[in-house]
Structure formats: structure tokens, C-alpha cells
Amino acid sequence: MYKNIFKRPMEFCIALMVFVIIWPVLLGITIWFHFINKGAGAFFLQERPGKDGKVFKVIKFKTMTDERDANGNLLSDKERLTKAGKFVRSTSIDELPQIINILKGDMALIGPRPLRTYYLPLYSEEQMRRHEVRPGITGWAQINGRNNLSWTKKFELDVWYVDHCTFLLDIKIAFTTIKKVFIREGVSKEGEVTTVPFNGYN
């Protein structure tokens, strides 16, 4: 009952209250990133599959520049990731604009993280079940290893969440997420700037 009836309106109210409180912070970061991203803009919009696989555009603060080499090719993630972007990513501040996605109904506060659309054909039938609920800013996989987990394990945790979603579980995920943000745990795999892409097996 909680998952199907109460979760959405409750999270909408929470997201609205948070937005009202932090909008000056969001504005300040937007202006800051407008200048440090060297013309690349402050926001990063990317298509992601949501509930039932419906595609939407996720909103994040842009942590990389659009710098290219002499041949016009984008530089590596490591070269384009700014110092400010690295800090914002490690503290998960780059996720804050997704509050707008929650208000629009694209996302939830708690749920499986929305991934790239080109992963859709790679999922098994069981893994596809992660889309039975709205994707979240944080989720069960994020507090149980985040980017240090294999993709297979992440998807197992995502599907487990779909089957066991309760109010108390969401509260546990929310408070554990806050703790992990402060200690900056599991932001990326050791030796990797960003997450290793999913190839259907890893």
C-alpha cells in the first residue's frame, strides 16, 4: 500500500519543502558553475529510463567541461572533470537538481538509480524489473556499496528493493545515504573517475 499509494505524495511534499529551503543554494551553485565550466553550462541533461521504462531527462549539475583535443574529440573524463566538479560529485551535490525531476513525477527520493537508455537491451527479464518503480536520487544499492559493486549485484539489490519497498526501509536508506555522503563513500570504483560501463555481463 505504501509503495502504490502513499510514497509518491509523501515524497512530493518532502521534495517541495526541500526545494523551497535550498533554492538560493541551487541558484548560487548554478552561477558558480556557469563560470567554472568554461562555457559548457551549469546543468547536465541526459535521457534516462524511468518507471515502466518511460524515458525522461534527468537534471544534474555539470561537473565536466566540454574541452576537446585538436581533432575535435572530447578529452577523457579525467581531463574534463574540474576540481569543483570532483568536489561536487564526491559530496553528491550534483544530484540536487533532481529535486525538480521528483516534483515533475519523473523520479522518487528513494529508488533504483536511473541509468543510461542504451543499457535497456542488455538487461535480463529479472533486471528489467528495476523499472517497476520510479528511479530515485538514492537507493538500496547506493547504501550497500554504490559504485564499488558489480553491475550484477547492483541490479540484484535494485530488484530486492522493488519487492521489499516499505516506509521504514525508505527511512533507513535516507539516513544511511546522509551518513555516506558525509564520509564520501563509494563515489567511484577505485582507479576510475566514473563508473565502469555496463556491458550486459559485469
C-alpha positions as a printed Julia matrix, in Angstrom:
202×3 Matrix{Float64}:
  0.0     0.0     0.0
  2.82    2.4     0.86
  4.61    1.84   -2.46
  1.5     2.26   -4.6
 -0.46    4.93   -2.68
  1.48    6.92   -0.11
  5.07    7.01   -1.38
  4.57    9.45   -4.28
  2.56   12.17   -2.48
  4.79   11.96    0.59
  7.99   12.32   -1.44
  6.47   15.15   -3.49
  5.76   17.11   -0.3
  9.27   16.47    1.04
 10.86   17.49   -2.28
  8.78   20.67   -2.42
  9.8    21.67    1.12
 13.47   20.95    0.37
 13.31   22.98   -2.84
 11.77   25.97   -1.06
 14.57   25.84    1.53
 17.59   25.28   -0.74
 16.69   27.18   -3.91
 19.15   30.02   -3.02
 21.91   27.39   -2.77
 20.92   25.92   -6.12
 20.98   29.39   -7.67
 24.43   30.11   -6.22
 25.87   26.83   -7.5
 24.3    27.43  -10.91
 26.01   30.83  -11.21
 29.3    29.37   -9.93
 29.27   26.52  -12.46
 28.31   28.85  -15.27
 31.76   30.42  -14.95
 33.99   27.47  -13.99
 32.71   25.12  -16.71
 34.28   27.27  -19.42
 31.09   27.87  -21.36
 29.75   24.31  -21.02
 26.8    25.45  -18.9
 25.78   24.68  -15.34
 23.38   21.8   -15.97
 23.7    18.35  -17.48
 20.55   16.87  -19.03
 20.5    13.29  -20.18
 17.8    10.84  -21.22
 17.24    8.05  -18.7
 14.54    5.35  -18.43
 12.1     5.84  -15.57
  9.11    3.89  -14.29
  7.97    1.26  -16.79
 10.93    2.25  -18.97
  9.44    5.65  -19.88
 12.3     7.95  -20.91
 12.78   11.33  -19.24
 15.61   13.85  -18.95
 17.49   13.69  -15.67
 18.88   17.02  -14.39
 22.28   17.26  -12.7
 24.91   19.9   -12.14
 27.52   19.62  -14.88
 30.84   18.5   -13.39
 32.87   18.38  -16.61
 33.86   20.87  -19.26
 33.31   20.24  -22.98
 37.02   20.62  -23.84
 38.23   18.82  -26.95
 41.54   17.84  -28.49
 42.98   19.2   -31.75
 40.84   16.76  -33.76
 37.62   17.89  -32.12
 37.25   14.83  -29.92
 36.2    15.22  -26.29
 39.06   14.85  -23.85
 38.91   11.99  -21.33
 36.59   12.24  -18.32
 39.63   12.66  -16.07
 40.88   15.65  -18.07
 37.45   17.32  -18.27
 36.47   16.81  -14.63
 37.09   20.12  -12.85
 38.31   20.38   -9.24
 34.98   21.91   -8.31
 33.19   19.17  -10.22
 35.14   16.48   -8.37
 34.17   18.02   -5.03
 30.52   18.43   -6.04
 30.39   14.84   -7.27
 32.09   13.41   -4.16
 29.56   15.18   -1.93
 26.64   14.26   -4.24
 25.72   17.95   -4.58
 25.49   17.37   -8.34
 22.35   15.31   -7.68
 20.4    18.18   -6.06
 18.71   19.46   -9.26
 16.95   16.09   -9.46
 14.54   17.51   -6.89
 12.93   19.09   -9.97
 12.61   15.61  -11.51
 10.83   14.46   -8.34
  8.39   17.38   -8.47
  7.67   16.59  -12.13
  6.97   12.95  -11.3
  9.93   11.52  -13.21
 11.74   10.34  -10.1
 11.4     9.49   -6.41
 13.61   10.34   -3.47
 14.3     6.63   -2.92
 14.51    4.06   -5.7
 16.9     2.39   -8.15
 19.21    4.92   -9.79
 18.19    5.86  -13.36
 20.8     4.56  -15.8
 21.58    5.14  -19.49
 18.92    4.3   -22.08
 21.33    2.2   -24.15
 21.54   -0.3   -21.27
 17.87   -1.28  -21.77
 18.51   -4.03  -24.38
 21.22   -5.51  -22.13
 19.03   -6.23  -19.11
 17.74   -9.68  -18.33
 14.0   -10.01  -17.68
 14.68  -10.02  -13.94
 16.98   -6.97  -14.1
 14.33   -5.08  -16.09
 12.1    -5.26  -13.02
 14.07   -2.38  -11.51
 11.82   -0.16  -13.66
  8.64   -1.24  -11.87
  9.1     1.76   -9.56
 10.22    5.34  -10.11
 14.02    5.74  -10.09
 15.47    7.57   -7.1
 18.15   10.04   -6.14
 19.43    7.34   -3.8
 18.55    3.71   -3.29
 19.25    0.35   -1.68
 22.25   -0.33   -3.94
 23.71    3.12   -3.16
 23.89    2.44    0.57
 25.24   -1.06    0.04
 28.33   -0.29   -2.0
 27.27    2.21   -4.66
 29.89    2.25   -7.48
 32.11   -0.3    -5.74
 29.56   -3.02   -6.56
 29.43   -5.07   -9.73
 26.52   -4.26  -12.04
 25.04   -7.7   -11.39
 24.99   -7.08   -7.65
 23.54   -3.58   -8.1
 20.66   -4.96  -10.14
 20.03   -7.7    -7.58
 19.75   -5.04   -4.88
 17.52   -2.86   -7.09
 15.07   -5.71   -7.68
 15.17   -6.62   -3.99
 14.12   -3.05   -3.22
 11.21   -3.27   -5.67
  9.93   -6.35   -3.84
 10.51   -5.06   -0.29
  9.78   -1.31   -0.52
  8.34   -0.03    2.78
  8.24    3.28    4.62
 10.74    2.05    7.22
 13.13    0.81    4.53
 12.99    4.2     2.79
 13.74    5.94    6.1
 16.73    3.64    6.62
 18.03    4.34    3.1
 17.6     8.11    3.53
 19.52    8.32    6.81
 22.25    5.92    5.66
 22.66    7.99    2.48
 23.2    11.16    4.54
 25.88    9.34    6.54
 27.65    8.05    3.43
 27.58   11.48    1.77
 29.46   12.92    4.74
 32.15   10.24    4.59
 32.1    10.31    0.74
 31.97    6.54    0.44
 31.6     4.61   -2.83
 31.59    7.56   -5.24
 33.51    5.66   -7.91
 35.4     2.44   -8.36
 38.98    2.55   -7.19
 41.12    3.87  -10.05
 38.11    5.09  -12.05
 36.84    8.67  -12.38
 33.37    7.49  -13.37
 31.5     4.2   -13.18
 32.65    1.34  -15.44
 30.02    0.96  -18.23
 27.58   -1.96  -18.09
 28.13   -4.46  -20.92
 25.44   -6.98  -20.11
 27.72   -9.22  -18.07
 29.64   -7.29  -15.37
